[in-house]
Amino acid sequence: IIQIVCDEFKIEYDDFFSRQRKNNRRYAIGITATLLKDILKLDVADISFLLKKPNNLISIYSNEVLELNPKHKSDIVIIEKIENINTKLKQINHGY
């Protein structure tokens, strides 16, 4: 899941876990956290441990993703990335 999100956002795997502020990294973390919760049924504490971020940031980033507005231009780009990620995950899950 993490690598697929990194690929979609064109973020290096190491940069995903870095403390540097990079473009869209916040959304990448929020999407990853949401997917880990929805697909693997992990709780915030487990996601926090895996993503090496405090619980409160995991909640904030995840909520930002859930509150994306398909009518806002900048949000549309992120929503399209989420759709691409979900398509790739379904292909992996179905063995394509």
URFEN-V582780 format. One record per run of one state. SS is the DSSP state (h for helix, s for strand, l for the rest). FROM is the first residue (numbers start at 1). TO is the last residue. Records with the same first field share a line. If there is no record, write none. Layout:
# URFEN-V582780
SS->FROM-TO ; FROM-TO
This chain:
# URFEN-V582780
l->1-1 ; 10-12 ; 18-24 ; 41-43 ; 52-54 ; 67-72 ; 94-96
h->2-9 ; 13-17 ; 25-40 ; 44-51 ; 55-66 ; 73-93
